[in-house]
Amino acid sequence: MELTATSTSRTPARDADGMAVASFVLGLIGILALNIVLGPTAIALAAVALWRGTQRRGRALLGLGLGVADLAVLVVAMQLDHTVSWSF
């Protein structure tokens, strides 16, 4: 029995769907923790997912918005604490 390349590899659309979900999850987590890392990562994953034509366009757009919100929260918190990081 011979396996073909299509049966063992992931399709670009499926990868894009995974990136859309990952950007949403990372953006959501980034609101509370590690927003300096997770925000840009969520933005990048959402942009790539949208560029590849994901079926989960809404989830990718939410990930993009949450990534931007992560960075906005970081900027506001930095301004309030007058430091590069923030704490509770």
DANOR-V989232 format. One record per backbone hydrogen bond with DSSP energy under -1.0 kcal/mol. CO is the residue of the C=O (numbers start at 1). NH is the residue of the N-H. If there is no record, write none. Layout:
co: [CO | CO]
nh: [NH | NH]
This chain:
co: [5 | 11 | 12 | 13 | 14 | 15 | 16 | 17 | 18 | 19 | 20 | 21 | 22 | 23 | 24 | 25 | 26 | 29 | 29 | 34 | 34 | 35 | 37 | 38 | 39 | 40 | 41 | 42 | 43 | 44 | 45 | 46 | 47 | 48 | 49 | 56 | 57 | 58 | 59 | 60 | 61 | 62 | 63 | 64 | 65 | 66 | 67 | 68 | 69 | 70 | 71 | 72 | 73 | 74 | 75 | 76 | 77 | 78]
nh: [9 | 15 | 16 | 17 | 18 | 19 | 20 | 21 | 22 | 23 | 24 | 25 | 26 | 27 | 28 | 29 | 30 | 32 | 33 | 37 | 38 | 39 | 41 | 42 | 43 | 44 | 45 | 46 | 47 | 48 | 49 | 50 | 51 | 52 | 54 | 60 | 61 | 62 | 63 | 64 | 65 | 66 | 67 | 68 | 69 | 70 | 71 | 72 | 73 | 74 | 75 | 76 | 77 | 78 | 79 | 80 | 81 | 82]
